[in-house]
Amino acid sequence: MTNHSAPSERTTLKRGVDRGRYAPDDVRAVLDAGLFAHVGVTTPDGPIVLPMAYGVRGNEILIHGGVANAMMRAGRSTDVCVTVSILDGLVVARTPLHNSVNYRSVVIRGEATRIDDDDEKMAALKTINDHIAPIWDTAMPPTDADLRQTMVLTVPLTESSAKVRSGDPIDEPDVMESDYWAGVVPLHTAWGEPQPSANLRHGIERPAAVSALGGTNAHPGAE
């Protein structure tokens, strides 16, 4: 792993600093493996955090939601915090206070900007949609009404950091020879077999990209 400095003071890790990763490739690896983000913003009614689908394009993360969404309205050209987390396993220590989890996470701080250009907006929605699997081109295209009711925001990845924990529990030296078990219980999340909708018209073939998901790791790249 190549050492990189944190891009800003507010993305500099204060605890577990040895687990911090600031290289763009390390941040991107977690974002590529994640499935959804939590987006936090301050609204007139107070702070709010919501789970949202996302996509990554170049040096930006893209999120979307309904134009009536309070978080989306507040997130227009304002400071937001976007987090992506992946749980990779339970870490069982000899003493309960040293129990932990193995995980991969990213924190992104920055200004969210609305995408207004129709062509760029459509391209951004495709990126978000295809983050998990490339199924945009095998679905019905959005209507003009769909696009009017949807807001897309972009947040630069310039101010971001990753944090990763892997490996065994970290117990104190004086308990290493005790009679208590310690170890890791890995967590593997896999896609199940795709199930057709109950009202799907007979004879419609399942897209290859959907079929390819069945049985695969939903969060690849765990250490």
Backbone torsions as a table, in degrees:
resi	resn	phi	psi	omega
1	MET	NA	128.7	178.7
2	THR	-82.3	134.6	179.4
3	ASN	-74.7	133.9	175.6
4	HIS	-133.8	147.8	176.2
5	SER	-79.7	152.3	175.7
6	ALA	-64.1	142.5	-177.7
7	PRO	-70.9	-18.9	179.8
8	SER	-159.4	165.5	179.4
9	GLU	-63.4	-38.6	-175.2
10	ARG	-79.3	-5.4	171.9
11	THR	-110.8	10.6	176.7
12	THR	-83.8	125.7	-178.6
13	LEU	-66.4	134.5	178.0
14	LYS	-100.8	-26.9	177.7
15	ARG	-125.5	146.0	-177.3
16	GLY	59.5	42.9	-174.0
17	VAL	-62.3	-25.6	179.6
18	ASP	-70.8	-12.5	179.2
19	ARG	-95.7	-2.8	-178.6
20	GLY	-75.4	142.1	177.9
21	ARG	-136.9	121.3	-174.4
22	TYR	-112.4	-7.1	179.7
23	ALA	-64.9	136.9	179.3
24	PRO	-53.7	-36.4	-179.7
25	ASP	-66.9	-34.8	178.4
26	ASP	-69.8	-40.8	176.4
27	VAL	-63.5	-45.0	-177.6
28	ARG	-65.0	-35.2	-179.5
29	ALA	-61.9	-39.9	178.1
30	VAL	-69.1	-43.0	179.6
31	LEU	-63.1	-38.2	179.1
32	ASP	-65.7	-34.2	-177.7
33	ALA	-84.4	-22.2	-178.9
34	GLY	-74.6	165.0	-178.3
35	LEU	-115.9	-33.2	178.5
36	PHE	-148.1	160.1	-178.0
37	ALA	-115.5	160.5	167.4
38	HIS	-110.3	127.5	-175.3
39	VAL	-115.5	123.0	-179.6
40	GLY	-111.6	140.2	-179.1
41	VAL	-154.6	154.5	175.7
42	THR	-92.5	128.6	179.1
43	THR	-115.9	169.5	176.5
44	PRO	-58.7	-23.2	179.2
45	ASP	-93.0	3.6	-178.7
46	GLY	114.6	176.0	-178.3
47	PRO	-69.1	149.4	178.1
48	ILE	-144.4	143.6	177.8
49	VAL	-128.0	127.1	-177.6
50	LEU	-130.6	143.5	173.5
51	PRO	-75.9	138.9	-177.3
52	MET	-146.2	148.3	170.5
53	ALA	-69.6	155.2	-179.9
54	TYR	-150.0	168.3	173.2
55	GLY	-144.7	158.9	179.7
56	VAL	-119.6	132.3	179.6
57	ARG	-138.2	114.2	-178.7
58	GLY	60.2	-123.2	-178.6
59	ASN	-106.3	39.4	179.6
60	GLU	-146.4	151.9	172.7
61	ILE	-108.9	139.0	-175.9
62	LEU	-113.1	135.8	176.2
63	ILE	-133.2	160.0	-179.2
64	HIS	-149.8	160.0	178.0
65	GLY	-172.6	178.4	179.3
66	GLY	-68.1	146.4	-178.4
67	VAL	-63.7	-21.7	179.4
68	ALA	-84.9	-6.1	-179.2
69	ASN	-66.0	124.1	-176.8
70	ALA	-61.3	-38.2	-179.9
71	MET	-65.8	-41.4	-179.7
72	MET	-66.2	-40.9	179.1
73	ARG	-63.5	-42.9	-179.3
74	ALA	-70.4	-27.2	-177.0
75	GLY	-81.3	0.9	-179.8
76	ARG	-77.3	114.3	180.0
77	SER	52.2	49.1	176.9
78	THR	-145.0	167.0	-175.8
79	ASP	-75.0	130.6	179.6
80	VAL	-131.9	165.0	173.1
81	CYS	-126.2	122.5	-179.4
82	VAL	-114.8	128.2	178.6
83	THR	-125.2	145.4	174.2
84	VAL	-130.1	129.0	-177.5
85	SER	-132.0	143.0	177.4
86	ILE	-130.9	124.8	177.9
87	LEU	-92.5	121.9	-175.9
88	ASP	-107.5	-12.7	179.5
89	GLY	170.6	161.0	176.1
90	LEU	-96.0	130.6	-180.0
91	VAL	-104.9	112.3	-176.7
92	VAL	-101.7	115.1	-178.9
93	ALA	-96.6	171.5	177.3
94	ARG	-70.6	-31.6	177.9
95	THR	-117.6	136.4	-172.3
96	PRO	-56.8	-34.0	-177.8
97	LEU	-69.3	-10.4	176.5
98	HIS	-104.0	4.2	172.6
99	ASN	-61.4	147.6	-177.1
100	SER	-156.4	-167.4	173.8
101	VAL	-136.9	151.7	168.8
102	ASN	-91.1	135.9	-172.3
103	TYR	-156.1	165.7	169.3
104	ARG	-130.1	135.0	-177.8
105	SER	-147.8	157.6	176.5
106	VAL	-137.6	140.0	172.7
107	VAL	-120.4	129.5	179.5
108	ILE	-122.4	126.2	175.7
109	ARG	-115.8	139.9	178.7
110	GLY	166.2	179.9	-179.3
111	GLU	-90.1	127.4	176.3
112	ALA	-87.2	130.4	-178.8
113	THR	-121.6	134.9	-179.1
114	ARG	-76.7	139.2	174.5
115	ILE	-93.8	117.9	-176.7
116	ASP	-104.5	-29.5	-179.3
117	ASP	-62.8	128.6	-173.4
118	ASP	-61.2	-45.2	-178.8
119	ASP	-65.6	-42.5	179.3
120	GLU	-67.2	-36.8	178.5
121	LYS	-63.9	-43.3	178.7
122	MET	-63.5	-41.9	178.8
123	ALA	-64.8	-38.6	178.9
124	ALA	-66.4	-40.8	178.5
125	LEU	-64.2	-36.8	176.6
126	LYS	-64.0	-41.3	178.4
127	THR	-62.1	-43.3	178.2
128	ILE	-64.3	-46.9	-178.1
129	ASN	-61.1	-40.6	-174.4
130	ASP	-89.5	7.1	178.8
131	HIS	-57.9	-40.1	-179.7
132	ILE	-86.1	-48.5	179.8
133	ALA	-153.7	146.1	-177.7
134	PRO	-76.5	81.3	-176.0
135	ILE	-115.8	4.4	179.6
136	TRP	-62.2	-45.2	-173.1
137	ASP	-74.6	-10.8	178.4
138	THR	-105.5	9.9	178.5
139	ALA	-113.3	166.0	177.5
140	MET	-66.0	131.1	-179.2
141	PRO	-62.2	147.8	176.2
142	PRO	-61.9	146.6	176.1
143	THR	-85.0	169.6	176.3
144	ASP	-60.2	-37.2	178.3
145	ALA	-64.5	-40.9	177.0
146	ASP	-57.1	-44.9	-177.3
147	LEU	-68.1	-37.3	179.1
148	ARG	-65.7	-30.7	-176.7
149	GLN	-89.6	1.0	-176.3
150	THR	-118.8	132.7	175.6
151	MET	-109.6	136.3	177.5
152	VAL	-117.6	130.8	178.9
153	LEU	-117.7	146.3	175.5
154	THR	-119.7	137.9	178.8
155	VAL	-127.5	126.4	-179.6
156	PRO	-67.5	148.6	177.6
157	LEU	-88.3	7.9	-176.0
158	THR	-55.7	-40.4	-176.7
159	GLU	-109.4	81.1	-176.2
160	SER	-144.5	157.8	177.0
161	SER	-149.1	151.5	176.5
162	ALA	-113.8	154.2	175.8
163	LYS	-139.6	130.2	-174.4
164	VAL	-133.8	132.0	170.3
165	ARG	-119.2	134.4	176.1
166	SER	-146.1	163.9	174.7
167	GLY	97.0	-167.9	-172.2
168	ASP	-77.4	167.4	173.3
169	PRO	-64.9	156.3	-179.9
170	ILE	-114.0	92.7	178.5
171	ASP	-93.9	162.6	176.2
172	GLU	-69.0	146.8	-177.9
173	PRO	-55.1	-33.0	-173.9
174	ASP	-76.4	-4.1	177.9
175	VAL	-112.5	3.5	-176.3
176	MET	-62.8	-30.1	-179.3
177	GLU	-96.7	14.4	179.5
178	SER	-74.8	174.4	-177.8
179	ASP	-96.2	22.1	-177.9
180	TYR	-104.2	140.3	-175.8
181	TRP	-73.5	147.3	174.0
182	ALA	-143.8	146.0	179.2
183	GLY	169.5	-164.3	-176.2
184	VAL	-127.7	136.8	172.9
185	VAL	-108.7	100.5	-177.4
186	PRO	-64.2	147.4	175.1
187	LEU	-113.5	119.3	179.3
188	HIS	-115.4	118.7	179.1
189	THR	-104.3	120.9	-176.9
190	ALA	-126.3	148.8	174.4
191	TRP	-73.5	140.3	176.7
192	GLY	-85.7	-176.9	178.2
193	GLU	-70.8	126.4	-179.5
194	PRO	-58.7	135.2	-179.4
195	GLN	-112.7	127.3	-179.9
196	PRO	-68.5	150.6	176.1
197	SER	-61.9	145.8	-178.5
198	ALA	-61.9	-27.1	-178.7
199	ASN	-105.5	19.7	178.3
200	LEU	-70.4	132.8	179.4
201	ARG	-65.7	139.3	-177.1
202	HIS	-63.4	140.4	174.0
203	GLY	95.9	-1.2	179.3
204	ILE	-85.6	123.0	-177.4
205	GLU	-77.1	145.7	178.0
206	ARG	-76.6	134.2	178.6
207	PRO	-59.0	142.7	-177.7
208	ALA	-58.9	-36.9	-178.9
209	ALA	-66.0	-32.3	176.7
210	VAL	-71.9	-44.0	178.7
211	SER	-60.3	-36.6	-177.0
212	ALA	-67.1	-19.6	-179.5
213	LEU	-71.7	-33.7	-172.8
214	GLY	-53.1	121.0	176.4
215	GLY	82.8	-0.9	-178.4
216	THR	-90.0	160.4	179.2
217	ASN	-68.2	125.2	-179.3
218	ALA	-77.3	-19.8	-179.8
219	HIS	-131.6	74.1	-176.7
220	PRO	-67.7	158.2	172.1
221	GLY	96.8	8.3	179.1
222	ALA	-64.1	144.0	-178.5
223	GLU	-87.0	NA	NA
